[in-house]
């Protein structure tokens, strides 16, 4: 599965495609906040990794993780619908988790829509646990579930 694509750091020219995928797969119904200029700022931010899964010249998905002193925050993760169930999302999370460990960070947090059962199940399979529900997290309209994983207690899969 994972042999037909690679994960790499995003380049500036990836920003429009990442922004469009965020709009279409993550931000639907909420308005579009992760525009190309915002993605570009993340690509240029030394405390953030923007990873892209790619097959040939086709971008299959992306992840954006912000690093702090002792924790990381997975801000966004999306995979094109036609690339689903191929291990792309898992590979992106693994790549970002490995980067966190290299940076000396062992705790990762993220949020998912409370109503997004598929995302919640995906992260549970990767070892994330639900730690908090926040009503109105998304623009005051939609609740989220905050998830966390301690990478020191649950080592990242290699490969």
N, C-alpha and C positions, 0 to 999 in steps of 0.2 A: 504494500500500500504506500508506504512513505518513500519508496524508491523512485517514484516518478515525479517528485517535486523537491525543491530545496527551500530552506529558510535563510534569509539574509537581512541585513540592515536595509531600511528603506533609503532611497535616494530622493532628492528634491523633485524629480520628475514623477515620482510615485504619488505625490500629494493629491492631485486631482482624482485619481482612481480610488485612493483610500477614502477620501472625503465622500465620493459618490457611493461607495459601498457602505460607509457608515450611515449615510442618509437613507439608503434603501433597505438595509438589513437591521440596523440598530435603532435609529432615531425616528422611524416611521410613527406618525401620530403625535410627535412631540415638537416638531419644528427642527430645523437643521442648524446645529451649533458647531459641528466638527467640519467646518468648511475647509477648503484647500489652504488658505492662509493660516488657519489654526493648526492644521496638520503639519504645515511647513515649520511653524514655531516648535512643534514637538520634535520634528526631525533634527532641527538645529540645536535643541536643548541638550546640554551635556548630562543632565540628570534624567534623561528619558531615552528609552529605546523604542524605536518603531521598527517592527519586524514585518517582513513580507514573505509569504509562501508563494513560490513561483514555479511554473512548469513551462519551459521554453520562454516565450515572451508573454505568457498569460499569467496575470496575478490572480492567485486563487483565494487569498485571504490576507489578513493583517492582524497585528496586535500592537497595542501601545501600552508600555509600562513606565510609570514614573517612579524613580528611586528617591528615597529619603534616607536619613541617617541610619535607621535600623529597621525600616520596613519599605515595602514596595506596594504600589497601587496599580493593578491592572485596569487601566482606564477604558479600553475598548478592545474587543475581539470580534472579528466577523469573517465569515467564509462565504464565498459565492454559493448560491443555492445549488448550482450544478456541480460543485466540488464537494458537497456534503458527503459525510460517511466514508471519507477516504483517509481519515487521520490527519487532515490539514489543521483543524483546530487544536487537536492534541499536540501536534508537532510544534505549533506556534507557542502554546502555553509552556511546553517543555523547554523550548529554546529560551523563552523569557525567564523561566524559573532558573535555568542554569546560569544565565547572566546575573540574576539576583544573587545567587550563591557566590559567584566569582567576585561580585562587588561587596561581599560580606554581609548580605542581607538575608535573613532567614524567614521573615514573616511577609506574606503576600495577602493583600485584601482586594476585594472587588465587589461590585454591586451588579445585581440582575433584577429585572422586573419581577415583581411578586407573581405576576400572571404568566411568566415565561417558564413553564414547567420543563421544557426541553433544555434550556440553558442551565437551570438548577440541577437537573439530572446529569448533564454533561460535566459540570464542575464537581458534583459529588463523586462521579466516577474517577476524577482526577485527584481526589483526596481533599477537596475543599469542604468545609463544614459551615452551615448557616449559623451565624452568631447574633443576628439582629434584624428586625424588620423596621423599616423607616417609612411611615406614611407620608405621602406627598413629596417624596424625594425627587421625582422627576417633574420639574416645573410646577410643583405644588399640586399636581393632578394625579400622579400615579405612585404607588408604593414600590419600594425595592426591598430585596433581601441582601444584606451584607454577608459575604462569605469570607473565610480566612483559611489559610494553610500555613502551617509551620514547616518550612523546608528542612529545618534541622531535625525535626522528629519524623518527618515523612520524606526521606531523600528523593530527589528527582530521578525519574527513570533515565537511564542513559541510552542514547542511540536514536 
